[in-house]
Amino acid sequence: MANLEQDKLKFEFPQRLKMISLVLVGIGLALTITQVFVPWHGEGGGEHGNPRLYISILLALLVALPLSLGGIYFTALHHASGAAWSVTVRRIAENYFWFLPFCLIALAVVFVGLGDAYHHWVGKTEDPVIAWKSAYLNTSFFIGRNTVILILWTLFGFLFWKKSTNQDLDGNVSHTKSMIKWSAGFLVVFCLTLSVNSWDLSMSLEPHWFSTMWAVYIFAGLALTTFASLILWVNYLKGQGLLGNAVNENHIHDMGKYLWGHTIFWGYIMICQYLLIWYGMLPEETIFYHKRMFDVVDGNLVFNTWAIFSLALVVVRFAIPFFALLKRENKRNIKFLSVIAWIVILGQILDMYWVAYPTLQEHGEFVMFSWQEIGTLMLLGGAYIFVVGSALSRKPLVPVKDPKLEECLHMHH
């Protein structure tokens, strides 16, 4: 067995963190339930007349899914690429999948309010564009395929976790060989299912609009959220005196590089999507950015409030992380990285708000972020901390008998 500090590989879920997570869940649940009794009335309220309740749950889900699915993606990428550097942070990612059933519950609630969250296409059969898409974009198929997708992701997540933890017991290298094969298969499934899920949960909020780059855009946000969350967990565990020599400055540097690299990737996809739509000038494409940038006043285009929000999104999502992580020293400092990771998580929230909330009202009026969104984000955020924290306490924090563990411990830059 590699030279590990065994006493620093066992996580006991601290009562303080457990209490914080449960308080977040409690407050979030109370605020979410309050929306039932204090409905928001805006233009274009859906079938049940409470569209903000369901779209706020959808917003939290669009932030929560990367926090769970991202761990499975990271695990599969690790095995398929034959990486060694990430062995000692992989176990954290492996435990993310335990949160997927809670995402499925949140998705089921969105299904209940489908006519509210997706009121632009549900029941709008008189619209010729929507009628043309109805073979794919209909409620029963929408619910069925997305339920199957989340169950499929959960099964893959459990498979990777089970094989990895079994290897802790017997040290058999066959588990690693098996996970390489399963990872290759998962990455194909991941590309296809994430594409479908991204079209359904976010792009279909604008049923007259489409972008061939949308799935890649959503993936960029997922990757950023995944590495940001891994950095935050490593920082927390290090602060608890755990992990020891299993995660050093070199591993932290690699996580910082991935965070920085995916920041550039998100910016690249964002600007490419915008420029292609701007250059094409097709009405069915430009409507997306028109709503998020301009109002028409006396026949003239004027910047609206969403334009200010769009600028803030670029600053938070790209400019701050990009320039903050340029220096090598910053990418090796876990405390500094954690601050940037929080900003990246905030960027994911702002991004999904920018995607979803201009569709809340018929004419895309600006909707101020408020207690409704705070409630659902607290609910799923607290549940995520509780579920993943509980999962981390069940097994060693690193795969103690992984065949590449020794190489991982001695890597350097």
Buried (B, 14 or more C-beta within 10 A) or exposed (E): EBEBEEEBBEBEBEEEBBEBBBEBBEBBBEBBEBBEEEBBEEEBBBBBEBBBBBBBBBBBBBBBBBBBBBBBBBBBBBBBEEBBBBBBBBBBBBBBBBBBBBBBEBBEBBBEBBBBBBBBBBBBEEBEBBEEBBEEBBBEEBBEBBBEBBEBBBEBBBBBBEBBBEBBEEEBEEBBEBBBEBBEEBBEBBEEBBBBBBBBBBBBBBBBBBBEBBBBBBBBBBBBBBBBBBBBBBBBBBEEEBBBEBBBBBBBBBBBBBBBBBBBBBBEBBEEBBEEBEEEEEEEBBBBBBBBBBBEEEEEEEEBEBBEBBEEBBEBBBEBBBEBBEEEEBBBBBEBBBBBBEBBBBBBBBBBBBBBBBBBBEEBBBBEBEBBBBBBBBBBBBBBBBBBBBBBBEBBBBBBBBBBBBBBBEBEE
